[in-house]
Amino acid sequence: MREIGVLEAKTSFTSLIAEVERTGEEVLVTRRGRAAVKIVPASPQRRTRSPEERRAIAEEIIAWRDAQPIDSTLAEMSWDELKKVIRDEDRHD
């Protein structure tokens, strides 16, 4: 967690907020060397992932998808037929 003094936080507040939103990292604001307040993202899941992180996630999803067995019955259905099957299954659950 990054620490920043009150004066520096005051002079760069807008960019500080943007940084917390972008990175998701909390910032501790200190006064005379003591913790005063903590700036935290309102929604931690909004953190922007790096291109490398996004690529790694995509590769994991693709590997998982490729490892799944293919149901030949479903593969031959049209999109409208698939939606009907899904809706029918939801009604029976």
Biopython code that builds the backbone (N, CA, C, O; Angstrom):
import numpy as np
from Bio.PDB.StructureBuilder import StructureBuilder

atoms = [
    (1, "MET", "N", (0.851, -1.168, 0.000)),
    (1, "MET", "CA", (0.000, 0.000, 0.000)),
    (1, "MET", "C", (0.900, 1.236, 0.000)),
    (1, "MET", "O", (1.852, 1.344, 0.773)),
    (2, "ARG", "N", (0.576, 2.123, -0.858)),
    (2, "ARG", "CA", (1.346, 3.360, -0.982)),
    (2, "ARG", "C", (0.957, 4.332, 0.130)),
    (2, "ARG", "O", (-0.214, 4.420, 0.502)),
    (3, "GLU", "N", (1.941, 5.060, 0.659)),
    (3, "GLU", "CA", (1.685, 6.100, 1.659)),
    (3, "GLU", "C", (2.017, 7.452, 1.065)),
    (3, "GLU", "O", (2.972, 7.592, 0.301)),
    (4, "ILE", "N", (1.224, 8.440, 1.420)),
    (4, "ILE", "CA", (1.413, 9.781, 0.893)),
    (4, "ILE", "C", (1.032, 10.780, 1.985)),
    (4, "ILE", "O", (0.075, 10.559, 2.727)),
    (5, "GLY", "N", (1.779, 11.870, 2.080)),
    (5, "GLY", "CA", (1.488, 12.896, 3.071)),
    (5, "GLY", "C", (0.262, 13.714, 2.688)),
    (5, "GLY", "O", (-0.125, 13.763, 1.520)),
    (6, "VAL", "N", (-0.350, 14.357, 3.688)),
    (6, "VAL", "CA", (-1.561, 15.144, 3.463)),
    (6, "VAL", "C", (-1.338, 16.235, 2.424)),
    (6, "VAL", "O", (-2.168, 16.410, 1.532)),
    (7, "LEU", "N", (-0.239, 16.969, 2.519)),
    (7, "LEU", "CA", (0.007, 18.068, 1.584)),
    (7, "LEU", "C", (0.122, 17.552, 0.153)),
    (7, "LEU", "O", (-0.467, 18.127, -0.763)),
    (8, "GLU", "N", (0.872, 16.478, -0.043)),
    (8, "GLU", "CA", (1.007, 15.912, -1.385)),
    (8, "GLU", "C", (-0.337, 15.388, -1.891)),
    (8, "GLU", "O", (-0.663, 15.546, -3.068)),
    (9, "ALA", "N", (-1.115, 14.764, -1.002)),
    (9, "ALA", "CA", (-2.438, 14.260, -1.391)),
    (9, "ALA", "C", (-3.339, 15.413, -1.814)),
    (9, "ALA", "O", (-4.101, 15.298, -2.774)),
    (10, "LYS", "N", (-3.245, 16.521, -1.092)),
    (10, "LYS", "CA", (-4.075, 17.689, -1.409)),
    (10, "LYS", "C", (-3.721, 18.261, -2.778)),
    (10, "LYS", "O", (-4.610, 18.606, -3.556)),
    (11, "THR", "N", (-2.441, 18.362, -3.071)),
    (11, "THR", "CA", (-2.023, 18.976, -4.335)),
    (11, "THR", "C", (-2.240, 18.064, -5.540)),
    (11, "THR", "O", (-2.331, 18.544, -6.670)),
    (12, "SER", "N", (-2.322, 16.765, -5.311)),
    (12, "SER", "CA", (-2.492, 15.843, -6.448)),
    (12, "SER", "C", (-3.725, 14.962, -6.277)),
    (12, "SER", "O", (-3.736, 13.808, -6.707)),
    (13, "PHE", "N", (-4.762, 15.509, -5.649)),
    (13, "PHE", "CA", (-5.938, 14.710, -5.308)),
    (13, "PHE", "C", (-6.599, 14.070, -6.531)),
    (13, "PHE", "O", (-6.929, 12.884, -6.505)),
    (14, "THR", "N", (-6.793, 14.845, -7.599)),
    (14, "THR", "CA", (-7.462, 14.314, -8.787)),
    (14, "THR", "C", (-6.693, 13.141, -9.383)),
    (14, "THR", "O", (-7.283, 12.109, -9.704)),
    (15, "SER", "N", (-5.384, 13.294, -9.533)),
    (15, "SER", "CA", (-4.593, 12.199, -10.105)),
    (15, "SER", "C", (-4.502, 11.024, -9.132)),
    (15, "SER", "O", (-4.409, 9.872, -9.558)),
    (16, "LEU", "N", (-4.527, 11.306, -7.844)),
    (16, "LEU", "CA", (-4.503, 10.252, -6.831)),
    (16, "LEU", "C", (-5.771, 9.396, -6.922)),
    (16, "LEU", "O", (-5.705, 8.167, -6.869)),
    (17, "ILE", "N", (-6.914, 10.053, -7.057)),
    (17, "ILE", "CA", (-8.177, 9.329, -7.201)),
    (17, "ILE", "C", (-8.162, 8.485, -8.477)),
    (17, "ILE", "O", (-8.570, 7.323, -8.465)),
    (18, "ALA", "N", (-7.691, 9.073, -9.569)),
    (18, "ALA", "CA", (-7.626, 8.341, -10.843)),
    (18, "ALA", "C", (-6.733, 7.107, -10.711)),
    (18, "ALA", "O", (-7.052, 6.045, -11.246)),
    (19, "GLU", "N", (-5.628, 7.249, -10.004)),
    (19, "GLU", "CA", (-4.704, 6.121, -9.806)),
    (19, "GLU", "C", (-5.364, 4.994, -9.013)),
    (19, "GLU", "O", (-5.238, 3.822, -9.366)),
    (20, "VAL", "N", (-6.069, 5.357, -7.940)),
    (20, "VAL", "CA", (-6.745, 4.345, -7.119)),
    (20, "VAL", "C", (-7.815, 3.629, -7.942)),
    (20, "VAL", "O", (-7.956, 2.409, -7.854)),
    (21, "GLU", "N", (-8.568, 4.390, -8.741)),
    (21, "GLU", "CA", (-9.582, 3.774, -9.601)),
    (21, "GLU", "C", (-8.952, 2.836, -10.624)),
    (21, "GLU", "O", (-9.455, 1.739, -10.863)),
    (22, "ARG", "N", (-7.847, 3.274, -11.226)),
    (22, "ARG", "CA", (-7.201, 2.514, -12.295)),
    (22, "ARG", "C", (-6.523, 1.248, -11.778)),
    (22, "ARG", "O", (-6.667, 0.179, -12.371)),
    (23, "THR", "N", (-5.786, 1.368, -10.674)),
    (23, "THR", "CA", (-4.986, 0.240, -10.187)),
    (23, "THR", "C", (-5.689, -0.616, -9.145)),
    (23, "THR", "O", (-5.362, -1.791, -8.976)),
    (24, "GLY", "N", (-6.659, -0.025, -8.444)),
    (24, "GLY", "CA", (-7.319, -0.747, -7.361)),
    (24, "GLY", "C", (-6.499, -0.773, -6.088)),
    (24, "GLY", "O", (-6.918, -1.359, -5.090)),
    (25, "GLU", "N", (-5.334, -0.146, -6.113)),
    (25, "GLU", "CA", (-4.446, -0.134, -4.948)),
    (25, "GLU", "C", (-4.887, 0.937, -3.955)),
    (25, "GLU", "O", (-5.199, 2.063, -4.341)),
    (26, "GLU", "N", (-4.910, 0.575, -2.677)),
    (26, "GLU", "CA", (-5.269, 1.523, -1.627)),
    (26, "GLU", "C", (-4.112, 2.481, -1.380)),
    (26, "GLU", "O", (-2.949, 2.131, -1.581)),
    (27, "VAL", "N", (-4.443, 3.699, -0.938)),
    (27, "VAL", "CA", (-3.427, 4.696, -0.617)),
    (27, "VAL", "C", (-3.688, 5.183, 0.803)),
    (27, "VAL", "O", (-4.807, 5.572, 1.137)),
    (28, "LEU", "N", (-2.658, 5.161, 1.628)),
    (28, "LEU", "CA", (-2.754, 5.632, 3.003)),
    (28, "LEU", "C", (-2.256, 7.068, 3.058)),
    (28, "LEU", "O", (-1.127, 7.355, 2.662)),
    (29, "VAL", "N", (-3.098, 7.967, 3.550)),
    (29, "VAL", "CA", (-2.716, 9.374, 3.678)),
    (29, "VAL", "C", (-2.286, 9.595, 5.124)),
    (29, "VAL", "O", (-3.013, 9.272, 6.063)),
    (30, "THR", "N", (-1.084, 10.155, 5.281)),
    (30, "THR", "CA", (-0.538, 10.357, 6.623)),
    (30, "THR", "C", (-0.466, 11.839, 6.971)),
    (30, "THR", "O", (-0.334, 12.700, 6.101)),
    (31, "ARG", "N", (-0.557, 12.107, 8.270)),
    (31, "ARG", "CA", (-0.379, 13.465, 8.791)),
    (31, "ARG", "C", (0.693, 13.368, 9.881)),
    (31, "ARG", "O", (0.531, 12.670, 10.882)),
    (32, "ARG", "N", (1.780, 14.086, 9.651)),
    (32, "ARG", "CA", (2.927, 14.058, 10.569)),
    (32, "ARG", "C", (3.405, 12.626, 10.825)),
    (32, "ARG", "O", (3.756, 12.264, 11.947)),
    (33, "GLY", "N", (3.411, 11.831, 9.768)),
    (33, "GLY", "CA", (3.925, 10.473, 9.856)),
    (33, "GLY", "C", (2.957, 9.437, 10.393)),
    (33, "GLY", "O", (3.289, 8.253, 10.452)),
    (34, "ARG", "N", (1.760, 9.865, 10.786)),
    (34, "ARG", "CA", (0.774, 8.920, 11.314)),
    (34, "ARG", "C", (-0.370, 8.745, 10.322)),
    (34, "ARG", "O", (-0.762, 9.686, 9.631)),
    (35, "ALA", "N", (-0.888, 7.546, 10.266)),
    (35, "ALA", "CA", (-2.007, 7.265, 9.362)),
    (35, "ALA", "C", (-3.196, 8.145, 9.719)),
    (35, "ALA", "O", (-3.598, 8.224, 10.880)),
    (36, "ALA", "N", (-3.756, 8.807, 8.704)),
    (36, "ALA", "CA", (-4.920, 9.665, 8.919)),
    (36, "ALA", "C", (-6.157, 9.066, 8.250)),
    (36, "ALA", "O", (-7.178, 8.843, 8.900)),
    (37, "VAL", "N", (-6.053, 8.813, 6.961)),
    (37, "VAL", "CA", (-7.169, 8.222, 6.213)),
    (37, "VAL", "C", (-6.616, 7.274, 5.161)),
    (37, "VAL", "O", (-5.437, 7.316, 4.808)),
    (38, "LYS", "N", (-7.500, 6.424, 4.675)),
    (38, "LYS", "CA", (-7.128, 5.505, 3.605)),
    (38, "LYS", "C", (-8.073, 5.752, 2.436)),
    (38, "LYS", "O", (-9.289, 5.818, 2.616)),
    (39, "ILE", "N", (-7.514, 5.886, 1.244)),
    (39, "ILE", "CA", (-8.317, 6.016, 0.032)),
    (39, "ILE", "C", (-8.370, 4.631, -0.604)),
    (39, "ILE", "O", (-7.343, 4.037, -0.933)),
    (40, "VAL", "N", (-9.587, 4.136, -0.765)),
    (40, "VAL", "CA", (-9.774, 2.800, -1.333)),
    (40, "VAL", "C", (-10.740, 2.887, -2.510)),
    (40, "VAL", "O", (-11.600, 3.767, -2.541)),
    (41, "PRO", "N", (-10.606, 1.990, -3.470)),
    (41, "PRO", "CA", (-11.552, 2.007, -4.591)),
    (41, "PRO", "C", (-12.951, 1.631, -4.103)),
    (41, "PRO", "O", (-13.108, 0.757, -3.251)),
    (42, "ALA", "N", (-13.950, 2.294, -4.647)),
    (42, "ALA", "CA", (-15.333, 1.993, -4.266)),
    (42, "ALA", "C", (-15.722, 0.600, -4.722)),
    (42, "ALA", "O", (-16.526, -0.072, -4.076)),
    (43, "SER", "N", (-15.153, 0.172, -5.829)),
    (43, "SER", "CA", (-15.487, -1.123, -6.405)),
    (43, "SER", "C", (-14.190, -1.807, -6.824)),
    (43, "SER", "O", (-13.710, -1.568, -7.932)),
    (44, "PRO", "N", (-13.604, -2.659, -5.965)),
    (44, "PRO", "CA", (-12.306, -3.270, -6.261)),
    (44, "PRO", "C", (-12.236, -4.028, -7.579)),
    (44, "PRO", "O", (-11.172, -4.088, -8.195)),
    (45, "GLN", "N", (-13.349, -4.608, -8.024)),
    (45, "GLN", "CA", (-13.306, -5.377, -9.263)),
    (45, "GLN", "C", (-13.121, -4.506, -10.493)),
    (45, "GLN", "O", (-12.938, -5.044, -11.585)),
    (46, "ARG", "N", (-13.159, -3.183, -10.367)),
    (46, "ARG", "CA", (-12.994, -2.307, -11.519)),
    (46, "ARG", "C", (-11.527, -2.130, -11.908)),
    (46, "ARG", "O", (-11.227, -1.448, -12.888)),
    (47, "ARG", "N", (-10.623, -2.731, -11.160)),
    (47, "ARG", "CA", (-9.203, -2.574, -11.453)),
    (47, "ARG", "C", (-8.911, -2.984, -12.891)),
    (47, "ARG", "O", (-9.348, -4.037, -13.354)),
    (48, "THR", "N", (-8.177, -2.145, -13.577)),
    (48, "THR", "CA", (-7.813, -2.427, -14.960)),
    (48, "THR", "C", (-6.670, -3.437, -14.984)),
    (48, "THR", "O", (-5.651, -3.246, -14.320)),
    (49, "ARG", "N", (-6.840, -4.482, -15.732)),
    (49, "ARG", "CA", (-5.800, -5.505, -15.837)),
    (49, "ARG", "C", (-4.821, -5.130, -16.946)),
    (49, "ARG", "O", (-5.181, -4.498, -17.939)),
    (50, "SER", "N", (-3.594, -5.534, -16.746)),
    (50, "SER", "CA", (-2.566, -5.274, -17.752)),
    (50, "SER", "C", (-2.834, -6.159, -18.970)),
    (50, "SER", "O", (-3.544, -7.158, -18.865)),
    (51, "PRO", "N", (-2.269, -5.797, -20.123)),
    (51, "PRO", "CA", (-2.445, -6.642, -21.310)),
    (51, "PRO", "C", (-1.969, -8.078, -21.071)),
    (51, "PRO", "O", (-2.567, -9.026, -21.581)),
    (52, "GLU", "N", (-0.898, -8.234, -20.299)),
    (52, "GLU", "CA", (-0.382, -9.575, -20.011)),
    (52, "GLU", "C", (-1.381, -10.374, -19.176)),
    (52, "GLU", "O", (-1.599, -11.559, -19.425)),
    (53, "GLU", "N", (-1.995, -9.708, -18.168)),
    (53, "GLU", "CA", (-2.987, -10.395, -17.340)),
    (53, "GLU", "C", (-4.202, -10.801, -18.175)),
    (53, "GLU", "O", (-4.706, -11.917, -18.044)),
    (54, "ARG", "N", (-4.669, -9.888, -19.035)),
    (54, "ARG", "CA", (-5.824, -10.194, -19.888)),
    (54, "ARG", "C", (-5.508, -11.349, -20.837)),
    (54, "ARG", "O", (-6.349, -12.221, -21.060)),
    (55, "ARG", "N", (-4.304, -11.355, -21.392)),
    (55, "ARG", "CA", (-3.900, -12.425, -22.300)),
    (55, "ARG", "C", (-3.871, -13.767, -21.561)),
    (55, "ARG", "O", (-4.348, -14.775, -22.083)),
    (56, "ALA", "N", (-3.310, -13.778, -20.347)),
    (56, "ALA", "CA", (-3.230, -15.019, -19.566)),
    (56, "ALA", "C", (-4.627, -15.543, -19.233)),
    (56, "ALA", "O", (-4.870, -16.748, -19.299)),
    (57, "ILE", "N", (-5.538, -14.650, -18.880)),
    (57, "ILE", "CA", (-6.910, -15.059, -18.576)),
    (57, "ILE", "C", (-7.575, -15.634, -19.819)),
    (57, "ILE", "O", (-8.232, -16.674, -19.754)),
    (58, "ALA", "N", (-7.403, -14.958, -20.950)),
    (58, "ALA", "CA", (-7.992, -15.442, -22.207)),
    (58, "ALA", "C", (-7.446, -16.817, -22.562)),
    (58, "ALA", "O", (-8.196, -17.682, -23.016)),
    (59, "GLU", "N", (-6.143, -17.030, -22.361)),
    (59, "GLU", "CA", (-5.545, -18.329, -22.665)),
    (59, "GLU", "C", (-6.112, -19.424, -21.767)),
    (59, "GLU", "O", (-6.338, -20.546, -22.222)),
    (60, "GLU", "N", (-6.345, -19.101, -20.484)),
    (60, "GLU", "CA", (-6.942, -20.077, -19.569)),
    (60, "GLU", "C", (-8.362, -20.433, -19.999)),
    (60, "GLU", "O", (-8.754, -21.599, -19.965)),
    (61, "ILE", "N", (-9.127, -19.425, -20.401)),
    (61, "ILE", "CA", (-10.502, -19.675, -20.843)),
    (61, "ILE", "C", (-10.513, -20.539, -22.097)),
    (61, "ILE", "O", (-11.298, -21.481, -22.203)),
    (62, "ILE", "N", (-9.643, -20.218, -23.042)),
    (62, "ILE", "CA", (-9.569, -20.988, -24.286)),
    (62, "ILE", "C", (-9.157, -22.434, -23.999)),
    (62, "ILE", "O", (-9.722, -23.366, -24.570)),
    (63, "ALA", "N", (-8.172, -22.619, -23.115)),
    (63, "ALA", "CA", (-7.730, -23.974, -22.770)),
    (63, "ALA", "C", (-8.866, -24.755, -22.114)),
    (63, "ALA", "O", (-9.067, -25.931, -22.416)),
    (64, "TRP", "N", (-9.607, -24.106, -21.217)),
    (64, "TRP", "CA", (-10.738, -24.771, -20.573)),
    (64, "TRP", "C", (-11.796, -25.144, -21.609)),
    (64, "TRP", "O", (-12.296, -26.269, -21.624)),
    (65, "ARG", "N", (-12.131, -24.178, -22.482)),
    (65, "ARG", "CA", (-13.144, -24.425, -23.517)),
    (65, "ARG", "C", (-12.733, -25.592, -24.414)),
    (65, "ARG", "O", (-13.543, -26.471, -24.708)),
    (66, "ASP", "N", (-11.481, -25.594, -24.844)),
    (66, "ASP", "CA", (-11.005, -26.641, -25.746)),
    (66, "ASP", "C", (-10.978, -28.020, -25.086)),
    (66, "ASP", "O", (-11.019, -29.038, -25.777)),
    (67, "ALA", "N", (-10.909, -28.057, -23.753)),
    (67, "ALA", "CA", (-10.877, -29.330, -23.034)),
    (67, "ALA", "C", (-12.274, -29.907, -22.820)),
    (67, "ALA", "O", (-12.408, -31.059, -22.408)),
    (68, "GLN", "N", (-13.315, -29.122, -23.094)),
    (68, "GLN", "CA", (-14.687, -29.584, -22.884)),
    (68, "GLN", "C", (-15.119, -30.496, -24.029)),
    (68, "GLN", "O", (-14.819, -30.229, -25.193)),
    (69, "PRO", "N", (-15.826, -31.574, -23.688)),
    (69, "PRO", "CA", (-16.310, -32.468, -24.745)),
    (69, "PRO", "C", (-17.384, -31.763, -25.579)),
    (69, "PRO", "O", (-18.155, -30.951, -25.067)),
    (70, "ILE", "N", (-17.414, -32.084, -26.841)),
    (70, "ILE", "CA", (-18.394, -31.479, -27.739)),
    (70, "ILE", "C", (-19.585, -32.414, -27.863)),
    (70, "ILE", "O", (-19.435, -33.593, -28.181)),
    (71, "ASP", "N", (-20.761, -31.876, -27.610)),
    (71, "ASP", "CA", (-21.999, -32.640, -27.777)),
    (71, "ASP", "C", (-22.433, -32.461, -29.226)),
    (71, "ASP", "O", (-22.873, -31.380, -29.616)),
    (72, "SER", "N", (-22.310, -33.513, -30.017)),
    (72, "SER", "CA", (-22.600, -33.403, -31.452)),
    (72, "SER", "C", (-24.051, -33.026, -31.716)),
    (72, "SER", "O", (-24.352, -32.392, -32.727)),
    (73, "THR", "N", (-24.950, -33.408, -30.817)),
    (73, "THR", "CA", (-26.358, -33.037, -30.990)),
    (73, "THR", "C", (-26.516, -31.523, -30.929)),
    (73, "THR", "O", (-27.190, -30.924, -31.767)),
    (74, "LEU", "N", (-25.890, -30.914, -29.929)),
    (74, "LEU", "CA", (-25.978, -29.460, -29.778)),
    (74, "LEU", "C", (-25.228, -28.746, -30.894)),
    (74, "LEU", "O", (-25.653, -27.680, -31.342)),
    (75, "ALA", "N", (-24.127, -29.317, -31.343)),
    (75, "ALA", "CA", (-23.319, -28.677, -32.383)),
    (75, "ALA", "C", (-24.083, -28.533, -33.689)),
    (75, "ALA", "O", (-23.806, -27.628, -34.477)),
    (76, "GLU", "N", (-25.040, -29.419, -33.922)),
    (76, "GLU", "CA", (-25.799, -29.384, -35.172)),
    (76, "GLU", "C", (-27.033, -28.492, -35.102)),
    (76, "GLU", "O", (-27.677, -28.254, -36.124)),
    (77, "MET", "N", (-27.377, -27.991, -33.906)),
    (77, "MET", "CA", (-28.585, -27.178, -33.739)),
    (77, "MET", "C", (-28.344, -25.730, -34.146)),
    (77, "MET", "O", (-27.225, -25.220, -34.081)),
    (78, "SER", "N", (-29.420, -25.090, -34.564)),
    (78, "SER", "CA", (-29.345, -23.653, -34.856)),
    (78, "SER", "C", (-29.366, -22.893, -33.534)),
    (78, "SER", "O", (-29.667, -23.465, -32.487)),
    (79, "TRP", "N", (-29.052, -21.627, -33.587)),
    (79, "TRP", "CA", (-29.052, -20.782, -32.390)),
    (79, "TRP", "C", (-30.447, -20.749, -31.766)),
    (79, "TRP", "O", (-30.574, -20.844, -30.545)),
    (80, "ASP", "N", (-31.483, -20.617, -32.572)),
    (80, "ASP", "CA", (-32.855, -20.584, -32.054)),
    (80, "ASP", "C", (-33.221, -21.896, -31.362)),
    (80, "ASP", "O", (-33.889, -21.887, -30.327)),
    (81, "GLU", "N", (-32.788, -23.021, -31.927)),
    (81, "GLU", "CA", (-33.055, -24.318, -31.303)),
    (81, "GLU", "C", (-32.330, -24.441, -29.962)),
    (81, "GLU", "O", (-32.889, -24.959, -28.996)),
    (82, "LEU", "N", (-31.091, -23.966, -29.908)),
    (82, "LEU", "CA", (-30.328, -24.008, -28.654)),
    (82, "LEU", "C", (-31.006, -23.171, -27.575)),
    (82, "LEU", "O", (-31.104, -23.602, -26.426)),
    (83, "LYS", "N", (-31.475, -21.977, -27.937)),
    (83, "LYS", "CA", (-32.160, -21.121, -26.961)),
    (83, "LYS", "C", (-33.404, -21.821, -26.417)),
    (83, "LYS", "O", (-33.695, -21.734, -25.224)),
    (84, "LYS", "N", (-34.133, -22.509, -27.284)),
    (84, "LYS", "CA", (-35.336, -23.221, -26.851)),
    (84, "LYS", "C", (-34.971, -24.334, -25.865)),
    (84, "LYS", "O", (-35.654, -24.512, -24.856)),
    (85, "VAL", "N", (-33.917, -25.073, -26.144)),
    (85, "VAL", "CA", (-33.472, -26.139, -25.240)),
    (85, "VAL", "C", (-33.124, -25.559, -23.872)),
    (85, "VAL", "O", (-33.513, -26.108, -22.842)),
    (86, "ILE", "N", (-32.399, -24.460, -23.869)),
    (86, "ILE", "CA", (-31.995, -23.834, -22.604)),
    (86, "ILE", "C", (-33.219, -23.358, -21.834)),
    (86, "ILE", "O", (-33.320, -23.584, -20.628)),
    (87, "ARG", "N", (-34.143, -22.706, -22.517)),
    (87, "ARG", "CA", (-35.369, -22.228, -21.858)),
    (87, "ARG", "C", (-36.162, -23.400, -21.274)),
    (87, "ARG", "O", (-36.662, -23.314, -20.152)),
    (88, "ASP", "N", (-36.275, -24.479, -22.024)),
    (88, "ASP", "CA", (-37.011, -25.649, -21.541)),
    (88, "ASP", "C", (-36.348, -26.243, -20.303)),
    (88, "ASP", "O", (-37.042, -26.659, -19.376)),
    (89, "GLU", "N", (-35.014, -26.291, -20.272)),
    (89, "GLU", "CA", (-34.296, -26.825, -19.110)),
    (89, "GLU", "C", (-34.513, -25.934, -17.897)),
    (89, "GLU", "O", (-34.653, -26.435, -16.781)),
    (90, "ASP", "N", (-34.545, -24.610, -18.099)),
    (90, "ASP", "CA", (-34.774, -23.682, -16.990)),
    (90, "ASP", "C", (-36.161, -23.880, -16.379)),
    (90, "ASP", "O", (-36.327, -23.749, -15.166)),
    (91, "ARG", "N", (-37.139, -24.189, -17.196)),
    (91, "ARG", "CA", (-38.513, -24.378, -16.705)),
    (91, "ARG", "C", (-38.646, -25.657, -15.875)),
    (91, "ARG", "O", (-39.484, -25.739, -14.977)),
    (92, "HIS", "N", (-37.818, -26.647, -16.184)),
    (92, "HIS", "CA", (-37.919, -27.937, -15.501)),
    (92, "HIS", "C", (-37.082, -27.993, -14.229)),
    (92, "HIS", "O", (-37.188, -28.956, -13.471)),
    (93, "ASP", "N", (-36.268, -27.002, -13.984)),
    (93, "ASP", "CA", (-35.415, -27.001, -12.772)),
    (93, "ASP", "C", (-36.142, -26.504, -11.556)),
    (93, "ASP", "O", (-35.561, -26.445, -10.472)),
]
sb = StructureBuilder()
sb.init_structure("model")
sb.init_model(0)
sb.init_chain("A")
sb.init_seg("    ")
for serial, (resi, resn, name, xyz) in enumerate(atoms, 1):
    if name == "N":
        sb.init_residue(resn, " ", resi, " ")
    sb.init_atom(name, np.array(xyz, "f"), 0.0, 1.0, " ", f" {name:<3s}", serial, name[0])
structure = sb.get_structure()
